[in-house]
Amino acid sequence: MSSNTILFAPCDDIEEELKIEITDICTANINKQVIKADLEDNQKRWLLAGICLQSILYPTLRKFSEPVVLNLYNAMKISHRIHIQTYPNQLIKYPKPRTRLNYEAINNNHSIKIGRKPNVANYDYKVVNHVEFSKLFMQTYMANIDTFPQPVKNVATKLRTDVRNPWAHCNLGEWDTIKYQMSFQLMHQLIKCLNLNISDETFALAELTKWETNGFMFLQGYAVDQHVISELKHQTQLLAEYALKMNSVLGSTFRKVQEAMFKIDCDIRTVCTRTDNLELLQNEHETSIKDMHKDVDILYERTSSIQKIQTQQGENFNGAMTNIKEITQDVENLTMESTLKINRVEKHVKELKSTTEDIKCDITEIKEDVVGFKDYMTNFKPTGKIFFYSPNRSESFVAREKEMSEIKSSFVNRGNEHHTLVIYGLGGCGKTTLAVEFAWRSQEFYMGGIFWMSAESENALEDSIATLAIDVNTTGKDFRETFKRTLKWFSNLTQRWLMVVDNADEEYLSDYTKELLVGPWKRNTLGHIIITTRRESTEIEESLFVKLEYCICLSIFETEAGIQFLKRRTGRIDNKEDNAVQSLVEELGGLPLALEQAAAHIKSIKCSFADYVKRFEKKRIKLLKAAQSPRKISKFRLTVATTWQLNIEYISRESKNADLGTAAITTGEIILECLASVIQDDSKEIDDTTSVVPYGTTALREMGNKAFKDHRFHDAIQYYTEGIRSCSANNNDSKLYANRSLAYIKTKNFENALNDANSCIKIASDNWKGYCWKAYSIAELIKIGSLSSNMEAVGLASACIASHKHKPCLDEPRMKICYPNTEF
């Protein structure tokens, strides 16, 4: 509903007489009527109590009592057979507390009469369900059922006595305020005693509270809205229908209630009619008020417009005067600002010139660094370089550009800050060669000099320090003094320098080596240090105190890089022998030291790559057979030993042919004796390798089996491979292929496992292991997507053949996983 109050702004200049006139127009013809029902207060209380009993309490009680009555009815069916009883053997009284049962209330028995008296002999005494059973207690009251909880019975009895019975007797004079409030209290109390579930109890109490609140408004004569009136009308109709129904069943007991409800219903209908009429009238008044408001708004807008025009004219005049004064002041301020800006511009020009000079200096320094790190690619020692101790660079250096870029970036980013970098990896993988190449390429970047320290032993370090001390005049009375004076000389250098500490591989570093690598003399120097070592990364952090992020791991050559190295080292750049070159790189495992030895041998004797591969394979088998403990030989150690053996044997032959005596042979034997530790971990010498009886195919297979049992699967593969190579072309051993196939499966190399399984089947079609390993390999290759799912049938067929030839393989866990439904 729209508000009828007219609000005026405090600053309005509207005259008081005009305000009064506007207010009178807006509030004219407003009829503030209140809708009230023409009922006495006792009637209202009686009506509200009846509504709450009928619409709230009775449904709640029915929900509570129904399971109790159902259980009691089922019990009575068993104990008294009330569902099939007949006259005169019917149950007359409920056992406890001997309450007489009202059979007139069921099966329409109230209509069976002789004259006006009930014809009890012809009554239908069969109680067919629990609802009919509950009617037996009408007038005798269900509260007499002894299975209800005592608190419920107590409150229900009081409610029946003090509320329900007075309400049913329709003694309207009794319904004063106290009785009305007591009735609501008892209804609240009874609902709480029923112990309903939370939702049902909350709903019932909320409905009871709602009618209590609406009843208060109704009783106090306050205006109630249309919704409340409609709900009151609806509940009155339901209550009247209930009274009519009960009157037809119980006779005169509810006649007074029916008459009272009829009268109240008529009054409520009259009130609803009046309410509808008043609502229509009210809507018309509101429409009129809205129209009046529009007229007032128009009048107010016109008045405001006139006031604004008058005010604006005055403001325009004042503004013109103010503008004149401001223009005058702006001219004066502009003159002062112009002077200040000119002074600031002149100052900025001077600052810009100074900044430009600084930028030019920075650019010059950057250019010097860039020029300083220009790759120096010649093999001649740089002229004018006083301190350059790097070994000669390798003419066959290839690849390693990624590692070279990492070293360059790490040092360039730190400029003149002290920084240490470690290059680590297997022996013979090219750590020293990479350090040498970086030293040569960066010699112009390190104007203070490039220095080389050999740390493979304490004596080697002393020689490196002593050599430098002579050149820089830091020699002392003993090595300790020389060492201290040389380190002091390093710390005083004013230009950037590089030091390479090569082969820091000793298990226990000497005190001098530790001082050189981690001593405090390096603090605040302009030096960069590269350390090469075979230590593991975790050991580097503990012993050399260099973080892992400043360590570069050098691995073996990739196949392509190894091919390029061999071609460049041997001078054979054509592609005719690419397959043989690739085979040699793979045989040597990409190890740079082994590749260097092989290339030197090939270049010296001018043999083909394919011939060298054959010689290498034969010599490797002999070394394996000659070793006292072949299972301990690693692939890389065996590779290096084999290449050295080939070179030494060639030197021996050439010495004999040239009648040079035994000097070269003796030298070779000494080298072989040193290389014994490469093959054997216990540092024992290899006896005359050429005179040892060779191992046969069976022995190599047994060695592989022993390695397999020890879970050294890669060593087992190597033994089986050598065994296969030792077989003649017409006498291949299917067991070697079968065993190597299983070893490949253990290392998850399923493709090679499948190839070996096929070779085994081709040699010996009755070997069940070949079919079994083939089935496993196909299943795994399908799982990782290397084979199409169409190959599953081939794998299943192989599994079936294997189980036919060797039934126990069906019990293997892997077979159950890969082929769970396989049966033969």
KALINSUL-V62662 format. One line per field, one symbol per residue. ss: DSSP state (~ for helix, > for strand, _ for the rest). phi: phi as a letter, one per 30 degrees, with the letter a starting at -180 (. if undefined). burial: # if it has 9 or more other C-alpha atoms within 8 Angstrom, else .. Layout:
BEGIN
ss->???
phi->???
burial->???
END
This chain:
BEGIN
ss->_______________~~~~~~~~~~~~_____________~~~~~~~~~~~~~~~~~~~~~~~~~~~~~~~~~~~~~~~~____________>>____>>__~~~___~~~_>>__>>_~~~_______~~~~~~______~~~_____~~~~~~~~~~~~~~~~~~~~__~~~__~~~~~~~~~~~~~~~~~____~~~~~~~~~~~~~~~~~~~~~~______~~~~~~~~~~~~~~~~~~~~~~~~~~~~~~~~~~~~~~~~~~~~~~~~~~~~~~~~~~~~~~~~~~~~~~~~~~~~~~~~~~~~~~~~~~~~~~~~~~~~~~~~~~~~~~~~~~~~~~~~~~~~~~~~~~~~~~~~~~~~~~~~~~~_______________>____________~~~~~~~~~~~~______>>>>>>>_____~~~~~~~~~~~_______>>>>>>___~~~~~~~~~~~~~~~______~~~~~~~~~~~~~_____>>>>>>________~~~~~~~~_~~~____>>>>>>>___~~~~~~~____~~~>>>>____~~~~~~~~~~~~_______~~~~~~~~~~____~~~~~~~~~~~~~~___~~~~~~~~~~~~~~~~~~___~~~__~~~~~~~~~~~~~~~~~~~~~~~_____~~~~~~~~~~~~~~~~~_________________~~~~~~~~~~~~~___~~~~~~~~~~~~~~_______~~~~~~~~~~~~~___~~~~~~~~~~~~~~____~~~~~~~~~~~~~~~~_____~~~~~~~~~~~~~~~~~_~~~~~_~~~~~~______
phi->.ddcdcccddcdcdddddddddddddcdicccccdbddbddddddeddddddddccddeddddddedddddddddddddbhddbdbdccdddbdebchcddcdddchhddccbciccdcddcdccdcdadddddddcdicidddddddededdddddddddcbddedddidddddddddddddddddeddddddhddeddddddddddddddddddddddiddcddddddddddddddddddddddddccidecddddddddddddddddddddddddddddddddddddddddddddddddddddddddddddddddddddddddddddddddddddddddddddddddddddddddddddddddddddddcdeccdccdddicdcbcddddddcdbhhdddddddddddddchcddacbccblddidjdddddddddddcdddcddkbbbcccdaddddddddddddddcicdcdbdedddddddddedcdcbdbbbcccidcddcdddddddddbdddddidcccbcccacddddddddcchcdddcccdccdddeddddddddddciccdcdceddddddedddiideddddddddddddchcdddddddddddddddddddddbddcdddddddddddddddddddddddddchcicdddddddddddddeddccddiddddeddcdddddddddddddddddddicddddeddddddddddddcbdcdddddddddddddcicddddddddddddddbdcdddeddddddddddddddidbddddddddddddddddddbeeddddedddddbdcdbb
burial->..................#..##..##.......##.....###################...#...###.###.##...###.###..##..#....########..##.##....##...#.###..#.#######.#..##...#...##.################.#..##..##..##.#######...#....#..##.##..##.##.###..###...###..#.###.##..##.##...#.######.###.##.###.##.##..#...#..##..#..##..#......#.................................................................#.####.#...........#.#..#.........##..#...#..#..#########..#############################.#.###.###.###...###..#.###.#####.#.#..##########.......###..#...#..###########.#.###..#.#.#.###.#.##.#.##########......#..########################.....##.##.##..#####.###.....#..##############.##..##...#...##..#...##.#######....#..#.......#..##.######...##.##########..#....###.##########...##.##########.#...################....#...##.##########.....##....##..#..#..
END
